[in-house]
Amino acid sequence: MSDQDQTYNAERARRLERMLVQLAESIQALAAQGRLLGEAGELMKLIGDVKSELFHYEVRVTYDTPEVAENRRIVDEATRPADPAWEQRNWTPDDEDAPEW
């Protein structure tokens, strides 16, 4: 799958906006004509198409390309606190958890 398939570009976002407006207009027109429930099958198809595209938008708009994901991993790793098991301890002889050597 190419990065273009996994990202959501501006053209596709405008298409989704048009689909949402078209769905709203269709609902309003059918309601004005008193045919809202009579066209339930067509509305379900339109809603399904919009729902599918909204899902793709929601998932893909947050998609990280492999390069961005690697950069994010590097930054996360660099800012993560050190492993506490390797932190230097300065024990005193009267510390209860001091190792016995």
Jmol script that loads the backbone (N, CA, C; Angstrom):
load data "model"
ATOM      1  N   MET A   1       0.847  -1.175   0.000  1.00  0.00           N
ATOM      2  CA  MET A   1       0.000   0.000   0.000  1.00  0.00           C
ATOM      3  C   MET A   1       0.892   1.238   0.000  1.00  0.00           C
ATOM      4  N   SER A   2       0.669   2.161  -0.904  1.00  0.00           N
ATOM      5  CA  SER A   2       1.508   3.351  -0.996  1.00  0.00           C
ATOM      6  C   SER A   2       1.118   4.364   0.072  1.00  0.00           C
ATOM      7  N   ASP A   3       2.042   5.294   0.350  1.00  0.00           N
ATOM      8  CA  ASP A   3       1.746   6.342   1.324  1.00  0.00           C
ATOM      9  C   ASP A   3       0.542   7.163   0.898  1.00  0.00           C
ATOM     10  N   GLN A   4       0.384   7.361  -0.408  1.00  0.00           N
ATOM     11  CA  GLN A   4      -0.741   8.142  -0.906  1.00  0.00           C
ATOM     12  C   GLN A   4      -2.062   7.457  -0.575  1.00  0.00           C
ATOM     13  N   ASP A   5      -2.100   6.118  -0.616  1.00  0.00           N
ATOM     14  CA  ASP A   5      -3.312   5.382  -0.281  1.00  0.00           C
ATOM     15  C   ASP A   5      -3.630   5.485   1.203  1.00  0.00           C
ATOM     16  N   GLN A   6      -2.600   5.689   2.006  1.00  0.00           N
ATOM     17  CA  GLN A   6      -2.779   5.674   3.444  1.00  0.00           C
ATOM     18  C   GLN A   6      -2.965   7.058   4.042  1.00  0.00           C
ATOM     19  N   THR A   7      -2.766   8.097   3.268  1.00  0.00           N
ATOM     20  CA  THR A   7      -2.965   9.447   3.764  1.00  0.00           C
ATOM     21  C   THR A   7      -4.234  10.023   3.158  1.00  0.00           C
ATOM     22  N   TYR A   8      -4.702  11.076   3.745  1.00  0.00           N
ATOM     23  CA  TYR A   8      -5.946  11.681   3.307  1.00  0.00           C
ATOM     24  C   TYR A   8      -5.625  13.080   2.812  1.00  0.00           C
ATOM     25  N   ASN A   9      -5.593  13.248   1.488  1.00  0.00           N
ATOM     26  CA  ASN A   9      -5.188  14.541   0.935  1.00  0.00           C
ATOM     27  C   ASN A   9      -6.356  15.531   0.909  1.00  0.00           C
ATOM     28  N   ALA A  10      -6.041  16.778   0.578  1.00  0.00           N
ATOM     29  CA  ALA A  10      -7.038  17.856   0.595  1.00  0.00           C
ATOM     30  C   ALA A  10      -8.168  17.606  -0.390  1.00  0.00           C
ATOM     31  N   GLU A  11      -7.851  17.059  -1.559  1.00  0.00           N
ATOM     32  CA  GLU A  11      -8.893  16.792  -2.557  1.00  0.00           C
ATOM     33  C   GLU A  11      -9.905  15.769  -2.032  1.00  0.00           C
ATOM     34  N   ARG A  12      -9.393  14.727  -1.396  1.00  0.00           N
ATOM     35  CA  ARG A  12     -10.284  13.702  -0.849  1.00  0.00           C
ATOM     36  C   ARG A  12     -11.116  14.259   0.312  1.00  0.00           C
ATOM     37  N   ALA A  13     -10.530  15.142   1.093  1.00  0.00           N
ATOM     38  CA  ALA A  13     -11.270  15.772   2.194  1.00  0.00           C
ATOM     39  C   ALA A  13     -12.409  16.630   1.645  1.00  0.00           C
ATOM     40  N   ARG A  14     -12.146  17.373   0.570  1.00  0.00           N
ATOM     41  CA  ARG A  14     -13.211  18.191  -0.045  1.00  0.00           C
ATOM     42  C   ARG A  14     -14.323  17.297  -0.599  1.00  0.00           C
ATOM     43  N   ARG A  15     -13.939  16.149  -1.145  1.00  0.00           N
ATOM     44  CA  ARG A  15     -14.941  15.208  -1.660  1.00  0.00           C
ATOM     45  C   ARG A  15     -15.823  14.707  -0.518  1.00  0.00           C
ATOM     46  N   LEU A  16     -15.227  14.396   0.618  1.00  0.00           N
ATOM     47  CA  LEU A  16     -16.003  13.954   1.771  1.00  0.00           C
ATOM     48  C   LEU A  16     -16.948  15.050   2.240  1.00  0.00           C
ATOM     49  N   GLU A  17     -16.469  16.276   2.263  1.00  0.00           N
ATOM     50  CA  GLU A  17     -17.338  17.395   2.654  1.00  0.00           C
ATOM     51  C   GLU A  17     -18.525  17.510   1.709  1.00  0.00           C
ATOM     52  N   ARG A  18     -18.290  17.348   0.409  1.00  0.00           N
ATOM     53  CA  ARG A  18     -19.389  17.402  -0.567  1.00  0.00           C
ATOM     54  C   ARG A  18     -20.381  16.265  -0.327  1.00  0.00           C
ATOM     55  N   MET A  19     -19.853  15.076   0.002  1.00  0.00           N
ATOM     56  CA  MET A  19     -20.737  13.936   0.278  1.00  0.00           C
ATOM     57  C   MET A  19     -21.628  14.214   1.484  1.00  0.00           C
ATOM     58  N   LEU A  20     -21.060  14.807   2.520  1.00  0.00           N
ATOM     59  CA  LEU A  20     -21.839  15.129   3.722  1.00  0.00           C
ATOM     60  C   LEU A  20     -22.926  16.162   3.421  1.00  0.00           C
ATOM     61  N   VAL A  21     -22.558  17.176   2.650  1.00  0.00           N
ATOM     62  CA  VAL A  21     -23.539  18.200   2.277  1.00  0.00           C
ATOM     63  C   VAL A  21     -24.637  17.585   1.413  1.00  0.00           C
ATOM     64  N   GLN A  22     -24.254  16.722   0.467  1.00  0.00           N
ATOM     65  CA  GLN A  22     -25.241  16.072  -0.393  1.00  0.00           C
ATOM     66  C   GLN A  22     -26.193  15.214   0.425  1.00  0.00           C
ATOM     67  N   LEU A  23     -25.676  14.486   1.396  1.00  0.00           N
ATOM     68  CA  LEU A  23     -26.530  13.673   2.267  1.00  0.00           C
ATOM     69  C   LEU A  23     -27.509  14.563   3.027  1.00  0.00           C
ATOM     70  N   ALA A  24     -27.012  15.658   3.586  1.00  0.00           N
ATOM     71  CA  ALA A  24     -27.882  16.574   4.331  1.00  0.00           C
ATOM     72  C   ALA A  24     -28.965  17.163   3.426  1.00  0.00           C
ATOM     73  N   GLU A  25     -28.573  17.550   2.233  1.00  0.00           N
ATOM     74  CA  GLU A  25     -29.546  18.117   1.292  1.00  0.00           C
ATOM     75  C   GLU A  25     -30.579  17.081   0.876  1.00  0.00           C
ATOM     76  N   SER A  26     -30.146  15.847   0.661  1.00  0.00           N
ATOM     77  CA  SER A  26     -31.083  14.780   0.287  1.00  0.00           C
ATOM     78  C   SER A  26     -32.091  14.539   1.401  1.00  0.00           C
ATOM     79  N   ILE A  27     -31.624  14.518   2.632  1.00  0.00           N
ATOM     80  CA  ILE A  27     -32.525  14.315   3.770  1.00  0.00           C
ATOM     81  C   ILE A  27     -33.531  15.456   3.849  1.00  0.00           C
ATOM     82  N   GLN A  28     -33.054  16.682   3.702  1.00  0.00           N
ATOM     83  CA  GLN A  28     -33.955  17.833   3.768  1.00  0.00           C
ATOM     84  C   GLN A  28     -34.977  17.809   2.632  1.00  0.00           C
ATOM     85  N   ALA A  29     -34.539  17.475   1.434  1.00  0.00           N
ATOM     86  CA  ALA A  29     -35.446  17.446   0.284  1.00  0.00           C
ATOM     87  C   ALA A  29     -36.501  16.360   0.462  1.00  0.00           C
ATOM     88  N   LEU A  30     -36.087  15.174   0.881  1.00  0.00           N
ATOM     89  CA  LEU A  30     -37.045  14.087   1.086  1.00  0.00           C
ATOM     90  C   LEU A  30     -38.017  14.415   2.215  1.00  0.00           C
ATOM     91  N   ALA A  31     -37.532  15.060   3.259  1.00  0.00           N
ATOM     92  CA  ALA A  31     -38.409  15.448   4.368  1.00  0.00           C
ATOM     93  C   ALA A  31     -39.434  16.480   3.893  1.00  0.00           C
ATOM     94  N   ALA A  32     -38.986  17.429   3.087  1.00  0.00           N
ATOM     95  CA  ALA A  32     -39.900  18.459   2.577  1.00  0.00           C
ATOM     96  C   ALA A  32     -40.981  17.861   1.687  1.00  0.00           C
ATOM     97  N   GLN A  33     -40.650  16.758   0.990  1.00  0.00           N
ATOM     98  CA  GLN A  33     -41.598  16.103   0.096  1.00  0.00           C
ATOM     99  C   GLN A  33     -42.418  15.038   0.821  1.00  0.00           C
ATOM    100  N   GLY A  34     -42.123  14.827   2.099  1.00  0.00           N
ATOM    101  CA  GLY A  34     -42.839  13.811   2.866  1.00  0.00           C
ATOM    102  C   GLY A  34     -42.439  12.397   2.471  1.00  0.00           C
ATOM    103  N   ARG A  35     -41.267  12.207   1.906  1.00  0.00           N
ATOM    104  CA  ARG A  35     -40.840  10.892   1.431  1.00  0.00           C
ATOM    105  C   ARG A  35     -39.631  10.350   2.194  1.00  0.00           C
ATOM    106  N   LEU A  36     -39.354  10.930   3.344  1.00  0.00           N
ATOM    107  CA  LEU A  36     -38.135  10.583   4.078  1.00  0.00           C
ATOM    108  C   LEU A  36     -38.057   9.085   4.379  1.00  0.00           C
ATOM    109  N   LEU A  37     -39.108   8.537   4.957  1.00  0.00           N
ATOM    110  CA  LEU A  37     -39.088   7.111   5.285  1.00  0.00           C
ATOM    111  C   LEU A  37     -39.370   6.234   4.074  1.00  0.00           C
ATOM    112  N   GLY A  38     -40.025   6.779   3.099  1.00  0.00           N
ATOM    113  CA  GLY A  38     -40.303   6.018   1.883  1.00  0.00           C
ATOM    114  C   GLY A  38     -39.054   5.732   1.066  1.00  0.00           C
ATOM    115  N   GLU A  39     -38.031   6.495   1.266  1.00  0.00           N
ATOM    116  CA  GLU A  39     -36.765   6.320   0.549  1.00  0.00           C
ATOM    117  C   GLU A  39     -35.675   5.788   1.484  1.00  0.00           C
ATOM    118  N   ALA A  40     -36.084   4.991   2.457  1.00  0.00           N
ATOM    119  CA  ALA A  40     -35.135   4.481   3.456  1.00  0.00           C
ATOM    120  C   ALA A  40     -33.985   3.707   2.816  1.00  0.00           C
ATOM    121  N   GLY A  41     -34.271   2.911   1.803  1.00  0.00           N
ATOM    122  CA  GLY A  41     -33.226   2.132   1.138  1.00  0.00           C
ATOM    123  C   GLY A  41     -32.168   3.015   0.508  1.00  0.00           C
ATOM    124  N   GLU A  42     -32.598   4.049  -0.193  1.00  0.00           N
ATOM    125  CA  GLU A  42     -31.643   4.974  -0.824  1.00  0.00           C
ATOM    126  C   GLU A  42     -30.860   5.736   0.232  1.00  0.00           C
ATOM    127  N   LEU A  43     -31.548   6.142   1.304  1.00  0.00           N
ATOM    128  CA  LEU A  43     -30.850   6.843   2.379  1.00  0.00           C
ATOM    129  C   LEU A  43     -29.813   5.951   3.052  1.00  0.00           C
ATOM    130  N   MET A  44     -30.145   4.681   3.231  1.00  0.00           N
ATOM    131  CA  MET A  44     -29.187   3.761   3.844  1.00  0.00           C
ATOM    132  C   MET A  44     -27.945   3.617   2.974  1.00  0.00           C
ATOM    133  N   LYS A  45     -28.147   3.594   1.656  1.00  0.00           N
ATOM    134  CA  LYS A  45     -27.005   3.505   0.750  1.00  0.00           C
ATOM    135  C   LYS A  45     -26.136   4.751   0.859  1.00  0.00           C
ATOM    136  N   LEU A  46     -26.769   5.930   0.835  1.00  0.00           N
ATOM    137  CA  LEU A  46     -26.016   7.180   0.950  1.00  0.00           C
ATOM    138  C   LEU A  46     -25.290   7.259   2.298  1.00  0.00           C
ATOM    139  N   ILE A  47     -25.995   6.906   3.362  1.00  0.00           N
ATOM    140  CA  ILE A  47     -25.391   6.943   4.700  1.00  0.00           C
ATOM    141  C   ILE A  47     -24.229   5.963   4.775  1.00  0.00           C
ATOM    142  N   GLY A  48     -24.377   4.786   4.180  1.00  0.00           N
ATOM    143  CA  GLY A  48     -23.296   3.799   4.166  1.00  0.00           C
ATOM    144  C   GLY A  48     -22.064   4.312   3.443  1.00  0.00           C
ATOM    145  N   ASP A  49     -22.270   4.966   2.307  1.00  0.00           N
ATOM    146  CA  ASP A  49     -21.148   5.522   1.551  1.00  0.00           C
ATOM    147  C   ASP A  49     -20.419   6.598   2.375  1.00  0.00           C
ATOM    148  N   VAL A  50     -21.214   7.473   2.997  1.00  0.00           N
ATOM    149  CA  VAL A  50     -20.622   8.547   3.797  1.00  0.00           C
ATOM    150  C   VAL A  50     -19.930   7.958   5.028  1.00  0.00           C
ATOM    151  N   LYS A  51     -20.563   6.988   5.648  1.00  0.00           N
ATOM    152  CA  LYS A  51     -19.979   6.365   6.839  1.00  0.00           C
ATOM    153  C   LYS A  51     -18.639   5.714   6.496  1.00  0.00           C
ATOM    154  N   SER A  52     -18.580   5.022   5.388  1.00  0.00           N
ATOM    155  CA  SER A  52     -17.338   4.377   4.964  1.00  0.00           C
ATOM    156  C   SER A  52     -16.237   5.401   4.733  1.00  0.00           C
ATOM    157  N   GLU A  53     -16.580   6.474   4.042  1.00  0.00           N
ATOM    158  CA  GLU A  53     -15.581   7.509   3.756  1.00  0.00           C
ATOM    159  C   GLU A  53     -15.164   8.232   5.035  1.00  0.00           C
ATOM    160  N   LEU A  54     -16.108   8.455   5.946  1.00  0.00           N
ATOM    161  CA  LEU A  54     -15.757   9.067   7.229  1.00  0.00           C
ATOM    162  C   LEU A  54     -14.801   8.179   8.013  1.00  0.00           C
ATOM    163  N   PHE A  55     -15.013   6.881   7.960  1.00  0.00           N
ATOM    164  CA  PHE A  55     -14.116   5.952   8.632  1.00  0.00           C
ATOM    165  C   PHE A  55     -12.710   6.070   8.053  1.00  0.00           C
ATOM    166  N   HIS A  56     -12.611   6.075   6.726  1.00  0.00           N
ATOM    167  CA  HIS A  56     -11.293   6.208   6.091  1.00  0.00           C
ATOM    168  C   HIS A  56     -10.637   7.528   6.474  1.00  0.00           C
ATOM    169  N   TYR A  57     -11.431   8.581   6.527  1.00  0.00           N
ATOM    170  CA  TYR A  57     -10.894   9.878   6.931  1.00  0.00           C
ATOM    171  C   TYR A  57     -10.352   9.813   8.355  1.00  0.00           C
ATOM    172  N   GLU A  58     -11.145   9.278   9.251  1.00  0.00           N
ATOM    173  CA  GLU A  58     -10.747   9.212  10.657  1.00  0.00           C
ATOM    174  C   GLU A  58      -9.470   8.398  10.836  1.00  0.00           C
ATOM    175  N   VAL A  59      -9.361   7.284  10.131  1.00  0.00           N
ATOM    176  CA  VAL A  59      -8.190   6.422  10.259  1.00  0.00           C
ATOM    177  C   VAL A  59      -6.987   7.019   9.541  1.00  0.00           C
ATOM    178  N   ARG A  60      -7.161   7.452   8.333  1.00  0.00           N
ATOM    179  CA  ARG A  60      -6.028   7.865   7.508  1.00  0.00           C
ATOM    180  C   ARG A  60      -5.533   9.262   7.810  1.00  0.00           C
ATOM    181  N   VAL A  61      -6.386  10.127   8.316  1.00  0.00           N
ATOM    182  CA  VAL A  61      -5.919  11.480   8.609  1.00  0.00           C
ATOM    183  C   VAL A  61      -4.906  11.439   9.750  1.00  0.00           C
ATOM    184  N   THR A  62      -4.929  10.393  10.553  1.00  0.00           N
ATOM    185  CA  THR A  62      -3.984  10.256  11.657  1.00  0.00           C
ATOM    186  C   THR A  62      -2.855   9.293  11.320  1.00  0.00           C
ATOM    187  N   TYR A  63      -2.805   8.789  10.092  1.00  0.00           N
ATOM    188  CA  TYR A  63      -1.784   7.826   9.690  1.00  0.00           C
ATOM    189  C   TYR A  63      -0.407   8.478   9.635  1.00  0.00           C
ATOM    190  N   ASP A  64       0.565   7.804  10.180  1.00  0.00           N
ATOM    191  CA  ASP A  64       1.949   8.249  10.072  1.00  0.00           C
ATOM    192  C   ASP A  64       2.615   7.481   8.944  1.00  0.00           C
ATOM    193  N   THR A  65       3.302   8.200   8.069  1.00  0.00           N
ATOM    194  CA  THR A  65       4.101   7.519   7.058  1.00  0.00           C
ATOM    195  C   THR A  65       5.228   6.795   7.786  1.00  0.00           C
ATOM    196  N   PRO A  66       5.857   5.817   7.165  1.00  0.00           N
ATOM    197  CA  PRO A  66       6.965   5.120   7.831  1.00  0.00           C
ATOM    198  C   PRO A  66       8.055   6.078   8.319  1.00  0.00           C
ATOM    199  N   GLU A  67       8.343   7.107   7.546  1.00  0.00           N
ATOM    200  CA  GLU A  67       9.370   8.073   7.955  1.00  0.00           C
ATOM    201  C   GLU A  67       8.940   8.837   9.206  1.00  0.00           C
ATOM    202  N   VAL A  68       7.689   9.288   9.240  1.00  0.00           N
ATOM    203  CA  VAL A  68       7.188  10.016  10.409  1.00  0.00           C
ATOM    204  C   VAL A  68       7.143   9.097  11.624  1.00  0.00           C
ATOM    205  N   ALA A  69       6.711   7.859  11.426  1.00  0.00           N
ATOM    206  CA  ALA A  69       6.659   6.901  12.538  1.00  0.00           C
ATOM    207  C   ALA A  69       8.050   6.653  13.109  1.00  0.00           C
ATOM    208  N   GLU A  70       9.058   6.528  12.261  1.00  0.00           N
ATOM    209  CA  GLU A  70      10.432   6.314  12.735  1.00  0.00           C
ATOM    210  C   GLU A  70      10.934   7.539  13.488  1.00  0.00           C
ATOM    211  N   ASN A  71      10.651   8.719  12.977  1.00  0.00           N
ATOM    212  CA  ASN A  71      11.053   9.941  13.684  1.00  0.00           C
ATOM    213  C   ASN A  71      10.378  10.028  15.045  1.00  0.00           C
ATOM    214  N   ARG A  72       9.097   9.681  15.096  1.00  0.00           N
ATOM    215  CA  ARG A  72       8.365   9.700  16.366  1.00  0.00           C
ATOM    216  C   ARG A  72       8.975   8.691  17.351  1.00  0.00           C
ATOM    217  N   ARG A  73       9.356   7.508  16.855  1.00  0.00           N
ATOM    218  CA  ARG A  73       9.951   6.487  17.711  1.00  0.00           C
ATOM    219  C   ARG A  73      11.273   6.983  18.296  1.00  0.00           C
ATOM    220  N   ILE A  74      12.087   7.623  17.473  1.00  0.00           N
ATOM    221  CA  ILE A  74      13.384   8.128  17.929  1.00  0.00           C
ATOM    222  C   ILE A  74      13.194   9.180  19.016  1.00  0.00           C
ATOM    223  N   VAL A  75      12.267  10.104  18.792  1.00  0.00           N
ATOM    224  CA  VAL A  75      12.014  11.148  19.781  1.00  0.00           C
ATOM    225  C   VAL A  75      11.467  10.541  21.068  1.00  0.00           C
ATOM    226  N   ASP A  76      10.523   9.607  20.951  1.00  0.00           N
ATOM    227  CA  ASP A  76       9.967   8.957  22.141  1.00  0.00           C
ATOM    228  C   ASP A  76      11.055   8.238  22.929  1.00  0.00           C
ATOM    229  N   GLU A  77      11.913   7.549  22.217  1.00  0.00           N
ATOM    230  CA  GLU A  77      12.993   6.812  22.872  1.00  0.00           C
ATOM    231  C   GLU A  77      13.970   7.765  23.562  1.00  0.00           C
ATOM    232  N   ALA A  78      14.260   8.882  22.919  1.00  0.00           N
ATOM    233  CA  ALA A  78      15.210   9.832  23.492  1.00  0.00           C
ATOM    234  C   ALA A  78      14.639  10.565  24.707  1.00  0.00           C
ATOM    235  N   THR A  79      13.336  10.734  24.747  1.00  0.00           N
ATOM    236  CA  THR A  79      12.732  11.471  25.864  1.00  0.00           C
ATOM    237  C   THR A  79      12.224  10.555  26.973  1.00  0.00           C
ATOM    238  N   ARG A  80      12.282   9.257  26.750  1.00  0.00           N
ATOM    239  CA  ARG A  80      11.836   8.303  27.767  1.00  0.00           C
ATOM    240  C   ARG A  80      12.833   8.308  28.922  1.00  0.00           C
ATOM    241  N   PRO A  81      12.328   8.271  30.161  1.00  0.00           N
ATOM    242  CA  PRO A  81      13.248   8.230  31.300  1.00  0.00           C
ATOM    243  C   PRO A  81      14.088   6.959  31.267  1.00  0.00           C
ATOM    244  N   ALA A  82      15.256   7.051  31.846  1.00  0.00           N
ATOM    245  CA  ALA A  82      16.156   5.900  31.881  1.00  0.00           C
ATOM    246  C   ALA A  82      15.528   4.768  32.691  1.00  0.00           C
ATOM    247  N   ASP A  83      15.956   3.565  32.414  1.00  0.00           N
ATOM    248  CA  ASP A  83      15.475   2.389  33.140  1.00  0.00           C
ATOM    249  C   ASP A  83      15.887   2.527  34.604  1.00  0.00           C
ATOM    250  N   PRO A  84      14.929   2.550  35.529  1.00  0.00           N
ATOM    251  CA  PRO A  84      15.274   2.751  36.939  1.00  0.00           C
ATOM    252  C   PRO A  84      16.171   1.639  37.492  1.00  0.00           C
ATOM    253  N   ALA A  85      16.188   0.482  36.873  1.00  0.00           N
ATOM    254  CA  ALA A  85      17.040  -0.601  37.356  1.00  0.00           C
ATOM    255  C   ALA A  85      18.513  -0.249  37.177  1.00  0.00           C
ATOM    256  N   TRP A  86      18.823   0.696  36.282  1.00  0.00           N
ATOM    257  CA  TRP A  86      20.210   1.061  36.024  1.00  0.00           C
ATOM    258  C   TRP A  86      20.593   2.397  36.640  1.00  0.00           C
ATOM    259  N   GLU A  87      19.709   2.992  37.401  1.00  0.00           N
ATOM    260  CA  GLU A  87      20.049   4.257  38.037  1.00  0.00           C
ATOM    261  C   GLU A  87      21.095   4.028  39.120  1.00  0.00           C
ATOM    262  N   GLN A  88      22.018   4.943  39.203  1.00  0.00           N
ATOM    263  CA  GLN A  88      23.061   4.821  40.216  1.00  0.00           C
ATOM    264  C   GLN A  88      22.461   5.114  41.586  1.00  0.00           C
ATOM    265  N   ARG A  89      22.804   4.250  42.532  1.00  0.00           N
ATOM    266  CA  ARG A  89      22.340   4.448  43.906  1.00  0.00           C
ATOM    267  C   ARG A  89      23.548   4.739  44.788  1.00  0.00           C
ATOM    268  N   ASN A  90      23.392   5.636  45.669  1.00  0.00           N
ATOM    269  CA  ASN A  90      24.444   5.946  46.637  1.00  0.00           C
ATOM    270  C   ASN A  90      23.994   5.430  47.999  1.00  0.00           C
ATOM    271  N   TRP A  91      24.253   4.149  48.224  1.00  0.00           N
ATOM    272  CA  TRP A  91      23.841   3.542  49.484  1.00  0.00           C
ATOM    273  C   TRP A  91      24.776   3.948  50.612  1.00  0.00           C
ATOM    274  N   THR A  92      24.203   3.999  51.761  1.00  0.00           N
ATOM    275  CA  THR A  92      25.002   4.171  52.973  1.00  0.00           C
ATOM    276  C   THR A  92      24.921   2.869  53.742  1.00  0.00           C
ATOM    277  N   PRO A  93      25.852   2.612  54.599  1.00  0.00           N
ATOM    278  CA  PRO A  93      25.873   1.325  55.313  1.00  0.00           C
ATOM    279  C   PRO A  93      24.597   1.040  56.104  1.00  0.00           C
ATOM    280  N   ASP A  94      23.852   2.064  56.511  1.00  0.00           N
ATOM    281  CA  ASP A  94      22.649   1.802  57.308  1.00  0.00           C
ATOM    282  C   ASP A  94      21.367   1.744  56.472  1.00  0.00           C
ATOM    283  N   ASP A  95      21.478   1.789  55.132  1.00  0.00           N
ATOM    284  CA  ASP A  95      20.294   1.617  54.274  1.00  0.00           C
ATOM    285  C   ASP A  95      19.807   0.180  54.367  1.00  0.00           C
ATOM    286  N   GLU A  96      18.510   0.015  54.578  1.00  0.00           N
ATOM    287  CA  GLU A  96      17.934  -1.330  54.690  1.00  0.00           C
ATOM    288  C   GLU A  96      18.025  -2.087  53.353  1.00  0.00           C
ATOM    289  N   ASP A  97      17.889  -1.383  52.223  1.00  0.00           N
ATOM    290  CA  ASP A  97      17.897  -2.063  50.925  1.00  0.00           C
ATOM    291  C   ASP A  97      19.277  -2.060  50.277  1.00  0.00           C
ATOM    292  N   ALA A  98      20.321  -1.682  51.023  1.00  0.00           N
ATOM    293  CA  ALA A  98      21.683  -1.711  50.472  1.00  0.00           C
ATOM    294  C   ALA A  98      22.112  -3.151  50.261  1.00  0.00           C
ATOM    295  N   PRO A  99      22.821  -3.403  49.166  1.00  0.00           N
ATOM    296  CA  PRO A  99      23.270  -4.786  48.919  1.00  0.00           C
ATOM    297  C   PRO A  99      24.341  -5.179  49.931  1.00  0.00           C
ATOM    298  N   GLU A 100      24.352  -6.453  50.247  1.00  0.00           N
ATOM    299  CA  GLU A 100      25.386  -6.969  51.152  1.00  0.00           C
ATOM    300  C   GLU A 100      26.509  -7.524  50.287  1.00  0.00           C
ATOM    301  N   TRP A 101      27.680  -6.992  50.406  1.00  0.00           N
ATOM    302  CA  TRP A 101      28.789  -7.398  49.574  1.00  0.00           C
ATOM    303  C   TRP A 101      29.787  -8.069  50.392  1.00  0.00           C
TER     304      TRP A 101
END
end "model"
wireframe off; spacefill off
backbone 0.3
color backbone group
